[in-house]
Amino acid sequence: MNWNEKQFLKINSLVGKNIWLDAFGRAGAEWVIVGMGGWYLSISFILNFGNQLAMWRPLITLALGALVGWGLSNLIALGVEEVRPRLKYPEIKILFWPFSSWKSFPSDHTFGAFLIFFLALVFNFPTAWSLLPLAIWVGWGRVYAGVHYPADIFGGVGLAAIVASVSYIILKFL
């Protein structure tokens, strides 16, 4: 058993022992990213109200980045071929059944959460750094809930960093 699987099983062994920790893990795994997206959308409109180009630029960048990242994530998954932990370890505890189970690496939720965080930094949104703990919460929640390995989380963060960096470079020329 490798480091990735050992860490997953150690974290997952906590599931079911504390109702509050389970609720915290599930919220991170499923719902925190929704709040992050709402914050990003709101800040984009509030900061740039009245300037159509400035208002839509962060939103279009996020939408295109998410689309490109999702496509890259699926291509990577075809090459890596890592199944979700519950398929490899049917005895583990899970907090919910994920929508799809064909891929585990990289984590799309973690990718999305960190893409929001990185693009908030790119667009210099106020309080952007407050999104970092939320993005970490999403990644940790995905492992805790039993739907991803720790390496899947690191893969999602790395993919988000690449997509946000390319977005930053492209935006410099526009």
C-alpha positions in Angstrom: 0.0 0.0 0.0 1.4 3.4 -1.0 1.5 6.7 0.9 -1.6 8.0 -0.9 -3.7 5.0 0.1 -2.4 5.0 3.7 -3.2 8.7 4.2 -6.6 8.2 2.7 -7.5 5.3 5.0 -6.1 7.2 8.0 -8.4 10.2 7.2 -11.3 8.1 6.2 -11.1 6.1 9.5 -12.5 9.2 11.3 -15.8 9.1 9.4 -18.7 8.2 11.6 -17.0 8.9 14.9 -18.2 12.6 15.3 -21.4 13.9 13.9 -19.9 17.5 13.7 -16.8 16.4 11.9 -18.9 14.4 9.5 -21.1 17.5 8.8 -18.0 19.7 8.4 -16.5 17.2 6.0 -19.6 16.8 3.9 -20.1 20.5 3.7 -16.6 20.9 2.4 -16.9 18.1 0.0 -20.2 19.2 -1.5 -21.3 22.8 -0.7 -18.5 25.1 0.1 -17.6 25.4 -3.6 -21.1 26.7 -4.3 -20.5 29.6 -1.8 -17.1 30.3 -3.3 -18.7 30.6 -6.8 -21.4 32.9 -5.5 -18.8 35.1 -3.8 -16.8 35.3 -7.0 -19.9 36.2 -9.1 -21.0 38.8 -6.5 -17.6 40.5 -6.2 -17.2 40.6 -10.0 -20.5 42.5 -10.3 -20.1 44.7 -7.3 -16.5 45.8 -8.0 -17.2 46.5 -11.7 -20.8 47.7 -11.7 -21.3 50.0 -14.6 -18.3 48.8 -16.6 -19.6 45.9 -18.8 -16.2 44.7 -19.9 -14.7 44.8 -16.5 -17.8 43.1 -15.0 -17.9 40.2 -17.4 -14.1 39.6 -17.8 -13.6 37.6 -14.6 -16.8 35.6 -15.2 -15.9 34.7 -18.8 -12.3 33.9 -17.6 -13.7 31.6 -14.9 -16.1 29.9 -17.3 -13.5 29.3 -20.0 -10.9 28.2 -17.4 -13.4 25.8 -15.9 -14.3 24.4 -19.3 -10.7 24.0 -20.4 -9.7 22.5 -17.0 -12.6 20.0 -17.0 -11.5 18.8 -20.5 -7.9 18.5 -19.4 -9.0 16.7 -16.2 -10.9 14.1 -18.2 -7.9 13.6 -20.6 -5.6 13.2 -17.6 -8.0 10.7 -16.0 -8.0 8.6 -19.2 -4.3 8.3 -18.9 -4.1 7.8 -15.1 -7.0 5.4 -14.9 -7.5 5.7 -11.1 -10.8 4.6 -9.7 -12.6 6.1 -6.8 -11.5 4.8 -3.4 -14.9 3.1 -2.7 -14.4 0.9 -5.7 -11.0 -0.2 -4.6 -11.9 -0.4 -0.9 -15.5 -1.3 -0.6 -15.3 -1.5 3.2 -14.6 2.3 3.6 -17.1 4.7 5.0 -18.5 7.3 2.6 -20.6 10.3 3.4 -22.4 10.4 0.1 -22.4 8.7 -3.3 -20.6 10.9 -5.9 -22.4 11.6 -9.2 -19.8 9.7 -11.2 -17.3 7.1 -10.3 -15.3 6.5 -13.4 -12.4 8.7 -12.3 -10.7 9.9 -9.2 -7.6 11.8 -10.4 -7.6 14.8 -10.5 -10.4 16.0 -8.2 -12.7 18.3 -10.2 -14.2 19.9 -7.1 -10.7 20.8 -5.8 -9.8 22.1 -9.3 -12.9 24.3 -9.3 -12.3 25.6 -5.8 -8.7 26.5 -6.4 -9.4 27.9 -9.8 -11.8 30.4 -8.1 -9.2 31.2 -5.5 -6.4 31.7 -8.1 -8.5 33.8 -10.5 -9.7 35.9 -7.5 -6.0 36.7 -7.0 -5.4 37.3 -10.7 -8.2 39.8 -10.8 -7.1 41.3 -7.5 -10.4 40.8 -5.7 -10.6 42.1 -2.2 -10.5 39.4 0.4 -9.3 36.9 -2.2 -7.0 35.3 0.3 -10.0 34.4 2.5 -10.9 31.8 -0.2 -7.7 29.8 0.4 -9.0 28.1 3.6 -12.3 27.4 1.8 -10.5 25.8 -1.1 -8.5 23.7 1.3 -11.7 22.7 3.1 -13.1 21.5 -0.2 -10.1 19.3 -0.9 -9.9 17.9 2.6 -13.7 17.3 2.5 -13.4 15.2 -0.6 -10.9 12.9 1.0 -12.7 12.8 4.3 -16.0 12.0 2.6 -14.3 9.0 1.0 -14.5 10.1 -2.7 -10.9 11.0 -3.4 -7.3 10.2 -2.5 -5.0 12.9 -1.2 -3.0 12.8 -4.5 -6.3 13.6 -6.4 -6.5 16.8 -4.4 -2.9 17.8 -5.2 -3.7 17.0 -8.9 -6.7 19.3 -8.8 -4.7 22.1 -7.2 -1.9 21.7 -9.8 -4.3 21.7 -12.7 -6.0 24.9 -11.3 -2.6 26.6 -10.9 -1.7 25.8 -14.5 -5.1 27.0 -15.9 -5.0 30.2 -13.8 -1.4 30.9 -14.8 -2.2 30.5 -18.5 -5.3 32.7 -18.0 -3.1 35.3 -16.4 -0.6 35.3 -19.3 -3.4 35.5 -21.8 -5.1 38.4 -19.9 -1.8 40.3 -20.0 -2.0 40.4 -23.8 -5.7 41.4 -24.0 
